[in-house]
Amino acid sequence: ADGAKQGPLAVPVPTVPSAPQELHPGSGGGKPPPPPPPAGSRPPGSPRRVVVQASTGELLRCLGDFVCRRCYRLKELSPGELISWFRSVDRSLLLQGWQDQGFITPANLVFVYLLCREALRGEDIGSQAELQAAFLTCLYLAYSYMGNEISYPLKPFLVEGDKGRFWERCLGIIQRLSAKMLRINADPHYFTQLFQDLKSEGGDGSKHWTISLDR
């Protein structure tokens, strides 16, 4: 939820080995040890800290802004409409008991952004109905992959009569993006880059949620 305070996301990151140490006197090197580096300096090869922060509400707006720009043919589309589709699905699943907590969190929004960025083609979407069907397909895959539940009902994600088209879109996205869908959880630096990309889709907002990575 927008108002809920999100805690820091702890992500393990492999560190880069530092340069080999100089030999000390008496160990065969014959050289005195190098002087210690100045305070605040970073030796070559040491990790560089990257901090990214954004609130859930800010990332939702960034996602809406991105989709509106991508679907340039839909002149009447607003970011709020896309957000309302997302919230409607999440609320429906909560009320029907399919999930115990809301799905809309910063980490899950980054995953949805990955799917939308790769799957939504602005030149092919000529109506809001087509966009809603495509966007809800992305949401269904995001819930299925990132959600806490074993399975989710199809109905909240289906706004067209032809289920065959829905499943065709699902299979197409999986075939194209399965490697990236796996990588986002396996590679913290890739996740961080997507997080930064999503945040850059919108303007500055309140910053309540922080991740910190060394790289």
C-alpha positions in Angstrom: 0.0 0.0 0.0 1.1 3.6 -0.6 1.1 4.5 3.1 2.8 1.4 4.3 6.4 2.0 5.2 8.7 -0.3 3.3 11.8 -1.6 5.0 15.2 -1.9 3.4 15.7 -4.8 1.0 18.7 -6.8 1.9 20.3 -8.2 -1.3 23.5 -10.3 -1.1 26.0 -9.1 -3.7 29.3 -10.9 -4.6 32.2 -8.6 -3.9 35.1 -8.1 -6.4 38.4 -9.4 -5.2 40.9 -6.7 -4.3 44.3 -6.4 -5.8 47.0 -8.9 -4.5 48.7 -7.7 -1.4 52.3 -6.5 -1.4 54.8 -8.7 0.3 56.0 -7.5 3.7 59.7 -7.3 4.7 61.0 -10.6 5.7 58.6 -12.5 3.5 60.8 -12.5 0.5 59.6 -9.3 -1.1 62.2 -7.0 0.3 59.8 -4.0 0.1 58.2 -2.1 2.9 54.4 -2.2 3.0 52.7 0.6 1.0 51.4 3.6 3.1 47.7 3.3 4.0 45.3 5.0 1.5 43.9 8.4 2.5 40.6 8.4 4.4 37.6 8.1 2.1 39.6 6.7 -0.9 38.5 3.5 -2.6 41.2 1.1 -3.8 40.8 -0.4 -7.3 38.7 -3.4 -7.4 36.8 -2.7 -4.2 32.9 -2.6 -4.3 31.2 0.6 -5.1 28.0 1.3 -3.0 24.9 2.1 -5.0 21.8 3.4 -3.2 18.4 3.6 -4.9 15.3 4.8 -3.2 11.7 5.3 -4.1 8.3 4.9 -2.5 5.7 2.4 -3.8 3.5 5.3 -4.9 6.3 6.9 -6.8 7.1 3.7 -8.7 3.4 3.2 -9.5 3.3 6.7 -11.1 6.5 6.0 -12.9 5.0 2.8 -14.3 1.9 4.6 -15.4 4.0 7.4 -17.1 6.0 4.8 -18.9 3.0 2.9 -20.3 1.3 6.2 -21.4 4.4 7.1 -23.3 4.9 3.7 -24.8 1.2 3.5 -26.0 1.4 6.8 -27.9 -1.6 6.1 -30.0 -3.9 6.2 -27.0 -4.3 10.0 -26.6 -6.8 9.8 -23.8 -4.9 7.4 -21.6 -3.8 8.6 -18.2 -1.4 7.0 -15.7 -4.1 7.0 -13.1 -6.2 4.6 -15.3 -3.4 2.1 -15.5 -2.9 2.3 -11.7 -6.6 1.8 -11.2 -6.5 -1.5 -13.2 -3.6 -2.7 -11.1 -5.2 -1.8 -7.8 -8.5 -3.3 -8.8 -6.9 -6.7 -9.5 -5.0 -6.6 -6.2 -8.1 -5.6 -4.2 -10.1 -8.3 -5.8 -7.6 -11.0 -4.9 -7.5 -9.7 -1.3 -11.3 -9.6 -0.9 -11.8 -13.0 -2.4 -9.1 -14.5 -0.1 -6.7 -15.4 -2.8 -3.9 -13.6 -1.1 -3.2 -12.5 2.5 -1.3 -9.3 1.7 -1.1 -6.9 -1.2 1.1 -7.6 -4.1 2.0 -3.9 -4.9 5.5 -3.4 -3.5 8.6 -1.8 -5.0 10.3 -5.1 -5.9 7.2 -6.4 -7.6 6.7 -3.2 -9.5 10.2 -3.6 -10.9 9.2 -7.0 -12.2 6.0 -5.7 -13.7 8.0 -2.9 -15.4 10.4 -5.5 -16.9 7.4 -7.4 -18.4 5.7 -4.3 -19.7 8.8 -2.8 -21.2 9.4 -5.9 -23.2 5.9 -7.0 -24.0 3.9 -3.8 -24.7 4.4 -2.6 -28.2 2.9 0.9 -28.7 2.5 0.5 -32.5 0.3 -2.6 -32.0 -2.0 -1.2 -29.3 -4.8 0.8 -30.8 -7.4 0.9 -28.0 -7.5 1.0 -24.2 -9.3 -2.4 -24.3 -6.3 -3.9 -26.1 -3.9 -2.2 -23.6 -5.8 -3.5 -20.6 -5.8 -7.0 -21.9 -2.1 -6.9 -22.6 -1.3 -5.2 -19.2 -3.3 -7.7 -17.2 -1.5 -10.5 -19.0 1.8 -9.0 -17.7 0.2 -8.7 -14.2 -0.9 -12.4 -14.3 2.6 -13.5 -15.1 4.0 -11.2 -12.4 1.7 -12.5 -9.7 2.3 -16.1 -10.8 6.1 -15.6 -10.6 6.6 -13.2 -7.8 3.4 -13.6 -5.7 3.3 -15.4 -2.3 0.5 -17.8 -3.3 0.9 -21.1 -5.2 -1.7 -20.1 -7.8 -4.1 -17.3 -8.7 -7.5 -17.3 -10.4 -7.7 -16.2 -14.0 -10.9 -14.2 -13.8 -9.4 -10.9 -12.3 -6.9 -10.8 -15.1 -9.2 -11.6 -18.0 -11.1 -8.8 -19.7 -11.8 -10.5 -23.1 -14.0 -13.4 -24.1 -11.3 -15.4 -25.9 -9.1 -17.2 -23.3 -7.0 -18.5 -26.2 -5.6 -15.1 -27.0 -4.8 -14.6 -23.3 -2.8 -17.8 -23.1 -1.0 -17.0 -26.4 0.2 -13.7 -25.0 1.3 -15.5 -21.8 3.3 -18.1 -23.7 4.8 -15.5 -26.0 6.1 -13.4 -23.1 7.5 -16.5 -21.3 9.3 -17.7 -24.4 10.9 -14.3 -24.9 11.6 -13.3 -21.3 12.1 -16.4 -19.3 15.9 -15.8 -19.0 15.3 -12.2 -17.8 12.6 -13.2 -15.4 15.0 -15.6 -13.8 17.9 -13.1 -13.9 16.0 -10.4 -12.0 16.1 -12.6 -8.8 19.5 -14.1 -9.4 21.4 -10.9 -10.3 21.1 -8.0 -7.8 22.9 -5.6 -10.1 20.4 -6.3 -12.9 17.5 -5.7 -10.4 19.1 -2.4 -9.4 19.5 -1.3 -13.0 15.8 -2.0 -13.7 14.9 -0.2 -10.5 16.8 2.8 -11.7 15.3 2.6 -15.1 11.8 2.5 -13.7 12.4 5.4 -11.4 13.8 7.5 -14.3 10.5 7.0 -16.1 8.9 9.6 -13.8 9.7 12.8 -11.9 11.1 13.1 -8.4 8.8 12.2 -5.6 8.9 11.2 -2.0 11.5 8.7 -1.2 10.6 6.2 1.5 12.0 2.9 0.3 15.7 2.2 0.0 17.9 -0.5 -1.3 21.6 -0.5 -0.9 24.0 -2.6 -3.0 27.8 -2.9 -3.2 29.1 -3.4 -6.7 
